[in-house]
């Protein structure tokens, strides 16, 4: 069956403008959030599998698709309250009372925050290589430390100094090999550096509280399935241990024969065979 064309919409609540796509036509509503440098259309690979049972409401994160902010990213404060307001507006417009959460990488971090804020609305959560379970010193330095933020901002136009700092931090084991390679690969053009800076800065306040998450998952008892690629050098499966406790029967961790990029047809087919949440 051919996948129907996505229906596009916007939630405008100045200074925030967030685009969403509606994919599929099933009764189960799924709020989906993509990773860095991906986009909302990536979830078409899921709607191909589940369009008869699920409706995916896929959100373009800021600086992806048509989602934008009226303020500079380092001034904007997309806080928990801003996220709460956006989800309220989205659910009200689309008449969604309960939903599943689906997030990949950075989108997984957004899902973890939504799980904290709306536990009573969630019927399940599926995370693919989720960011936010363990934040690197590198990320904290360039987003929370005033000196780090200053260096990070200057890097957009003057990358050589930043690369020297990155090499220095790597030599002191303040950042790992994976984070260092990410910097080298993502900072080779000014457009890439600007996008990394804007995305990291605008979401800098959305840090999951794992203690609160464990408590709400246990209290509300909804299932959580987390998928990692066994060759993932960005977000390894060991990060999942920090959320799941030995006696926690609500969280299931799956290891796939893949790297970090789990948003592709072959991997989604493997997930479709394993997951119990979307069936």
N, C-alpha and C positions, 0 to 999 in steps of 0.2 A: 504493500500500500504506500502510495506517495505521501510524504509528510506535508501537511497543509502549510501554507505560508504563515510565517509568524505575524502576530498582531503587535504593533508597537504602541507604547504609551509613555507619558512623562509625568513624574510627580514633581511639581514646582512648589517649593516652599523656601523662598529667598532666604539665604543666598544659595540654597541647594537646588540642583536640577538633576534628577536621576531618571534615566531611561530604563524601561523594562520591556521585555518581549514575552508574549504568551505563546507557548508551544504545546501542541497536543490538545486533547479535548476530554480527558477522563475526569472522573469524579474526585479523585484524590489530588489535592493541591500541593505543589512542591515549590517552595521558594529556593531559587538556585543562584549561587554567586560564584563567578569565575575567578581565575587567578590573574596575577600580574601579566600584562601584555597579551591577555586573551580577550574574549568578549562574550557577550550574552548568547550569541548564536552558537557558541561551542556546545551548548546543551542540546542542540538538535540531535546529537548522537544518542542522547538518552531518550528524547521524545520519539525517535525512530523505534525504540524498543517498547516504550510504555505509553504511546499516544492514546491507546484505547482505555487505559486505566488511570492515567495521570495527566494533569494539566500543569506544565512547568511555567512558573512565573520567574523568568530569568532576568536578573538585574545587571545592567552595565555599571561597574564601579566608576568613581570619578576618574576623569581623563581617559576613559575608554568609551567607545561609541559616541553618543551624544550627551553623556553625563558630564556636567561641569559644575563649577562653583564660581560665584561672582567675586569672591575674595581670593587673594593670594593664598596658596596652600599653607604657608608658614604662619599666616594670620588666622586662617579659618580654624574653627574648633569643632570638628565633627565628633561630638562627644556622645556618651551613652544616651543622653536625652535627645540629641539630634537623631540618632539611630532609632530610638523608640518612636519619635514623632513620625519618621519616614515609614516605619512598618505599620503604624496605626493608620496613616493616610492611605498606604497601599492596600491594606486589608479592608478598609472602609470602602474604597473605590471599587474593588473587585469582589466585595462581599465574601471575604474569606474569614471563617471563624477559627479553623484549625488547619495546620499545615505541617508538612514534612520539611526538613531543612537539608539542602544538598550544597556542599561547597568544596571547591578545589583550591588548594594552596592558600593564597591570601583570602579567597572567598570562604575557606574553612574557618579562618579567624573571625570573619564577620558572623558566620553561623554560630560560633561559640559564644559571641557576645549576645546575639539574639536569644540563644538558649538561656542565658542568664536573665534577660529582661522579660521574656514571654514564656516561662515554663508551662503555664496553663494552656497555651495555644498549640504546643508542639506535640505531635503524635509520633515522631521519630526523627532521627538525625543520621545522615550519611555523609562522612567526611572523606575526601580524597587527598592524601598527603597534606593535611591541614597545617597551616602556619599558626603560630601563636601558642603552641604547646610548650615551646621553649624558645625564648628570644635570645639571640646572640648578643654578646657585648658590643659587637660592631653596630648592630641596629640601635641599641640603647644609646650608644655614644653619639651617633650622628643625628638622632631624633630628640633625645632628652637632655643631653649635655650641651650647655650654651656654646662652649668652644667647638664641640663636634658639629653643631648645627651651623655655626659660622663657617667652618671649613667646608662642610657639605655644600652650602649655598655657593661659595666661591668656586667650587669645583665645576659648576655648570659651564663657566667660561674659561676656567684655568685648571684643567684636570691634572697637570703634572704634579702640582704640590699635593693634591689629594692622593695620587698614586704613591708618592713617597711616604705619606703618612700611613697608607694602607700596608705598604711593604714593611714599615717599621712596626706596626701593630702585629702583623703576621709573624715577624721575627721574635716578638715577645710573647707569642701565643695568646695575644689578646683577641685575635680573630683566627678562625680556622682556615684551612686551605680552600674549603668550599666557598666561604664568604669572599675570600680574596679573589678567587677565580670569577665569581659572580660580578665583582666590581670591575675586573678587567674586561669581561665580555659585555657588560651592560653600559659601560662608560666610554665606549670608543667613539661616539658621536655626541654632539651637543644636544640633539633631539632626544636621544636615549637618556642622557644624564638628566635633562629637564624632567622627563617622565618619571624616572626613578625618584627624583627629589620630590616632585609634586605628590606622587602616590604615597610614598613613605611618610611625608609630612602630614598630609590630610588625615591619614588613618592612625597617626601616632598615639592618640588617646584611647584607641579601642584595643585594650590589652585584656585578654581573658583572665578571669579569676578562677583558677582550677579548683580551689577549695569550695567555692560557691557552686561551681558546675557539678562537682561530684555530689554535693548535697542535694541539688535540685533534681539531678538525674535519678538519684536514689529515691527521693521523695515522690516524684511524679511517675517513675517507673517506665518511661518510654525507652524503646530500644535505640542504641547508638552503634552504628557500624563504621569502623575506621579502616581505610585501605591505604596501604603503603606499597611502594615498589621496592623490591629487594635490592635493586641497583641504584636506588635514589641517593644521590650524593648531596642533595639540598635539604630534604626533610626525611631523615632515616626513620625506620620503624621504631627505633629505640625511644623516640619522642613520645610514642603512644603510651609507654609504660608510666609516664608522669601523670596521666589522667586516669588510667585504669588501675584499680586496686585488685588484689588477688581474690577478694570475696565479692567483687562487683560482677553480678551476672547480667547486668543491663548493657555493658559495653563489650563488643566483640571486635577483635583486631584481625584483619586479613592481610596476608603478605602476597603480593602478586609478582609474577615474573615480568617485571617492568622497571623502568627508571622513574624519574619524577613526573613525566608527562603522562598522566592517566586519562586525559580527555581525548581519547582516540578510539575508533570503532573496535579494534581487537580487544583492548582493555575493558571497554564498556561491556562487551559480550561476556567476558570473564566475570565481571561484576554482576551482570544480570543473572548468571548461574548461581552466584553465591548469596546475593542479598535476599533477605526476607522482608525488608522494609517496603519495597515498592511493589510487592506481589499482592 
